[in-house]
Amino acid sequence: MPDFPVRIPPASTGELDAAQVELLGGWGTMNFAAVLVNHPEFYAVFMPLIAKVIAGTQLPPHDRQILVMRTLALCDEEYEARHHAMISRTAGLDTATIAAAGEAETALSGFDATLAQAAADLVRTQRIGDSTWDALAQVYSRVQLMEVVALVGTYVTMAMLTKSFGIPLEDPDTFQSFTQKRDYV
């Protein structure tokens, strides 16, 4: 994966005003949050969207993670992929499934392949193909179908942010501490 230079560094505690500290809550050690908080108004809008499409979704955690991992692989995105590999394990995906989601739509089978194809369609053409839509619609409600599109779109945006801003990976100890902070599967 490409190594992008840091263009907007994570804000350090000494650089933050009281409103930024409050926005960050306990996530100040997460580089994504510490970079986005440089623009408090954007942070205040974008972070609730992420919370909605991840922790507040009506999609099953397994399905959500297949969609996220395939989207991030298609975007050649490393920062969020590392975080979501951990989240995927928590959601019950095994190492082989996580790896397959990163490889190709055809590396998965059954409904997982349908999810991966939906992500690929959205990234490549911004529209889920008819046969994939029909397969999803046999399982998902109208709201869940809408959430598939919103989830993939949000993670394409996140790939743009992490890569364009050059958000660096956290050190291993800091990264590991996030497992205790996440209160969702």
The 8 nearest C-alpha neighbors of each residue, nearest first, counted from 0:
[[1, 2, 75, 77, 76, 3, 72, 78],
 [0, 2, 3, 75, 77, 76, 162, 4],
 [1, 3, 0, 4, 165, 162, 77, 167],
 [4, 2, 165, 1, 162, 5, 163, 166],
 [5, 3, 165, 6, 2, 164, 166, 167],
 [4, 6, 165, 7, 166, 8, 164, 3],
 [5, 7, 164, 165, 4, 8, 163, 166],
 [8, 6, 164, 5, 34, 9, 165, 166],
 [7, 9, 5, 34, 10, 6, 166, 164],
 [8, 10, 34, 33, 30, 11, 7, 31],
 [11, 9, 33, 34, 14, 8, 37, 12],
 [10, 12, 14, 13, 9, 15, 33, 27],
 [11, 13, 14, 15, 10, 20, 27, 16],
 [12, 14, 11, 15, 10, 16, 20, 17],
 [15, 13, 11, 12, 10, 16, 19, 37],
 [16, 14, 12, 19, 13, 20, 17, 11],
 [15, 17, 19, 18, 20, 14, 13, 12],
 [16, 18, 20, 19, 21, 15, 22, 14],
 [17, 19, 21, 20, 16, 22, 15, 39],
 [20, 18, 22, 21, 16, 17, 15, 23],
 [21, 19, 17, 23, 18, 22, 15, 16],
 [20, 22, 18, 24, 19, 23, 17, 16],
 [23, 21, 19, 20, 24, 18, 43, 36],
 [24, 22, 20, 26, 21, 27, 25, 19],
 [23, 25, 21, 22, 26, 20, 27, 19],
 [24, 26, 27, 23, 28, 180, 21, 20],
 [25, 27, 23, 28, 29, 24, 32, 33],
 [28, 26, 29, 23, 33, 25, 32, 24],
 [27, 29, 26, 30, 33, 173, 25, 32],
 [30, 28, 27, 26, 32, 31, 33, 169],
 [29, 31, 33, 32, 9, 34, 28, 166],
 [32, 30, 34, 33, 29, 35, 166, 161],
 [31, 33, 35, 34, 30, 29, 36, 27],
 [34, 32, 9, 30, 10, 36, 27, 31],
 [35, 33, 9, 31, 32, 36, 37, 10],
 [34, 36, 32, 37, 42, 33, 38, 31],
 [35, 37, 39, 38, 33, 34, 42, 32],
 [36, 38, 35, 34, 39, 10, 33, 9],
 [39, 37, 36, 41, 40, 35, 42, 34],
 [40, 38, 36, 42, 41, 37, 43, 19],
 [41, 39, 43, 42, 38, 44, 36, 45],
 [42, 40, 44, 43, 39, 38, 45, 35],
 [41, 43, 39, 45, 44, 40, 36, 35],
 [44, 42, 40, 41, 45, 39, 46, 47],
 [45, 43, 41, 42, 46, 47, 40, 48],
 [44, 46, 48, 42, 47, 41, 43, 49],
 [45, 47, 49, 48, 42, 44, 43, 50],
 [48, 46, 50, 49, 45, 44, 51, 43],
 [49, 47, 51, 45, 46, 50, 52, 44],
 [48, 50, 46, 52, 47, 51, 53, 45],
 [49, 51, 47, 54, 53, 48, 52, 55],
 [52, 50, 55, 48, 49, 53, 54, 56],
 [51, 53, 56, 49, 150, 50, 55, 48],
 [54, 52, 50, 51, 55, 56, 49, 63],
 [53, 55, 50, 51, 183, 56, 52, 184],
 [56, 54, 51, 53, 52, 50, 57, 58],
 [55, 57, 52, 58, 53, 54, 51, 146],
 [56, 58, 143, 59, 55, 146, 142, 52],
 [59, 57, 56, 63, 143, 60, 62, 146],
 [58, 60, 62, 61, 63, 57, 56, 64],
 [61, 59, 63, 62, 90, 64, 58, 184],
 [62, 60, 64, 59, 63, 90, 65, 92],
 [63, 61, 65, 59, 64, 60, 66, 58],
 [64, 62, 60, 66, 61, 65, 58, 59],
 [63, 65, 67, 66, 61, 62, 87, 68],
 [66, 64, 62, 68, 67, 63, 69, 100],
 [65, 67, 63, 64, 69, 68, 118, 114],
 [68, 66, 64, 70, 69, 65, 71, 63],
 [67, 69, 71, 65, 70, 66, 100, 64],
 [70, 68, 100, 72, 66, 101, 71, 67],
 [71, 69, 67, 73, 72, 68, 118, 66],
 [70, 72, 74, 76, 68, 73, 69, 80],
 [73, 71, 75, 101, 69, 74, 70, 68],
 [72, 74, 70, 71, 75, 69, 119, 122],
 [73, 75, 71, 76, 72, 70, 158, 155],
 [76, 74, 72, 73, 71, 77, 0, 158],
 [75, 77, 71, 74, 158, 72, 78, 80],
 [76, 78, 80, 79, 81, 75, 0, 71],
 [79, 77, 80, 81, 168, 76, 82, 161],
 [78, 80, 82, 81, 77, 83, 76, 71],
 [81, 79, 83, 77, 82, 78, 84, 71],
 [80, 82, 84, 79, 78, 83, 77, 85],
 [83, 81, 79, 80, 85, 84, 86, 78],
 [82, 84, 86, 80, 85, 81, 87, 79],
 [83, 85, 87, 81, 86, 82, 80, 88],
 [86, 84, 83, 88, 87, 82, 89, 81],
 [85, 87, 83, 89, 88, 84, 90, 82],
 [88, 86, 90, 84, 89, 85, 92, 64],
 [87, 89, 92, 91, 85, 90, 86, 93],
 [88, 90, 86, 87, 91, 184, 85, 92],
 [91, 89, 87, 184, 88, 60, 61, 92],
 [90, 92, 88, 89, 93, 87, 61, 60],
 [93, 91, 88, 87, 90, 96, 97, 61],
 [92, 94, 96, 95, 88, 97, 91, 87],
 [93, 95, 97, 96, 98, 92, 88, 99],
 [94, 96, 98, 97, 93, 99, 92, 100],
 [97, 95, 99, 98, 93, 94, 92, 100],
 [96, 98, 94, 100, 95, 99, 93, 92],
 [99, 97, 95, 101, 96, 100, 94, 102],
 [98, 100, 96, 102, 106, 101, 97, 95],
 [101, 99, 69, 97, 98, 102, 68, 96],
 [100, 102, 72, 98, 99, 69, 68, 103],
 [101, 103, 99, 100, 106, 98, 104, 72],
 [104, 102, 106, 105, 101, 100, 99, 107],
 [103, 105, 115, 106, 116, 112, 107, 100],
 [104, 106, 103, 107, 112, 108, 102, 115],
 [107, 105, 99, 103, 104, 102, 108, 100],
 [106, 108, 112, 105, 111, 99, 104, 100],
 [109, 107, 112, 111, 110, 106, 105, 113],
 [108, 110, 111, 112, 113, 107, 114, 105],
 [109, 111, 113, 112, 114, 108, 134, 135],
 [110, 112, 114, 113, 109, 108, 107, 115],
 [113, 111, 107, 108, 115, 110, 114, 109],
 [114, 112, 110, 116, 111, 115, 131, 117],
 [113, 115, 117, 111, 116, 112, 66, 110],
 [114, 116, 112, 104, 118, 117, 113, 69],
 [115, 117, 119, 113, 118, 114, 104, 120],
 [118, 116, 114, 120, 115, 119, 127, 113],
 [117, 119, 115, 121, 116, 120, 70, 66],
 [120, 118, 116, 122, 117, 121, 123, 115],
 [121, 119, 127, 117, 123, 118, 124, 122],
 [120, 122, 125, 126, 118, 119, 124, 123],
 [121, 123, 119, 120, 125, 124, 118, 70],
 [122, 124, 120, 121, 119, 125, 126, 118],
 [123, 125, 126, 121, 120, 122, 127, 119],
 [126, 124, 121, 122, 123, 120, 127, 152],
 [127, 125, 121, 124, 120, 128, 123, 122],
 [126, 128, 120, 117, 121, 132, 131, 129],
 [127, 129, 131, 130, 132, 126, 120, 117],
 [128, 130, 132, 131, 133, 127, 134, 126],
 [129, 131, 133, 132, 128, 134, 127, 135],
 [132, 130, 134, 128, 133, 129, 113, 135],
 [133, 131, 129, 135, 130, 134, 127, 128],
 [132, 134, 136, 130, 131, 135, 129, 137],
 [135, 133, 131, 137, 132, 136, 130, 113],
 [134, 136, 132, 137, 133, 138, 139, 131],
 [137, 135, 133, 139, 138, 134, 132, 140],
 [138, 136, 134, 135, 139, 133, 140, 132],
 [139, 137, 136, 135, 140, 134, 133, 143],
 [140, 138, 136, 143, 135, 137, 144, 141],
 [139, 141, 143, 142, 144, 136, 138, 137],
 [140, 142, 144, 143, 145, 139, 136, 146],
 [143, 141, 145, 140, 144, 146, 57, 139],
 [142, 144, 146, 140, 145, 141, 139, 58],
 [145, 143, 141, 147, 146, 142, 139, 140],
 [144, 146, 142, 143, 148, 147, 149, 141],
 [145, 147, 143, 149, 148, 144, 150, 142],
 [148, 146, 144, 150, 145, 149, 143, 151],
 [147, 149, 146, 151, 145, 150, 152, 144],
 [150, 148, 146, 152, 147, 151, 153, 145],
 [151, 149, 153, 147, 152, 52, 148, 146],
 [150, 152, 154, 148, 153, 149, 155, 118],
 [153, 151, 149, 155, 150, 154, 148, 156],
 [154, 152, 156, 150, 151, 155, 149, 157],
 [153, 155, 157, 156, 151, 152, 158, 150],
 [156, 154, 158, 152, 157, 153, 151, 159],
 [157, 155, 159, 153, 154, 158, 152, 160],
 [156, 158, 154, 160, 159, 155, 161, 153],
 [159, 157, 155, 161, 156, 160, 76, 162],
 [158, 160, 156, 157, 162, 161, 163, 155],
 [159, 161, 157, 163, 158, 162, 164, 156],
 [162, 160, 166, 158, 164, 165, 159, 163],
 [161, 163, 165, 159, 160, 164, 158, 3],
 [164, 162, 160, 165, 159, 161, 6, 3],
 [163, 165, 6, 7, 161, 166, 162, 160],
 [166, 164, 5, 162, 3, 4, 6, 163],
 [165, 167, 161, 164, 5, 31, 30, 162],
 [168, 166, 165, 169, 30, 5, 78, 161],
 [167, 169, 78, 170, 166, 30, 174, 77],
 [170, 168, 174, 173, 171, 167, 30, 29],
 [169, 171, 173, 172, 174, 168, 175, 167],
 [172, 170, 174, 173, 175, 169, 176, 168],
 [173, 171, 175, 174, 170, 176, 169, 177],
 [174, 172, 176, 175, 170, 171, 169, 28],
 [173, 175, 171, 172, 176, 169, 177, 170],
 [174, 176, 172, 177, 173, 178, 171, 179],
 [177, 175, 173, 174, 178, 179, 172, 180],
 [178, 176, 180, 179, 175, 174, 181, 173],
 [177, 179, 176, 180, 181, 175, 85, 174],
 [178, 180, 177, 181, 176, 182, 175, 174],
 [181, 179, 177, 178, 182, 176, 25, 26],
 [182, 180, 183, 178, 179, 177, 184, 86],
 [181, 183, 180, 184, 179, 54, 178, 177],
 [184, 182, 181, 54, 53, 86, 89, 90],
 [183, 90, 89, 60, 86, 182, 54, 181]]
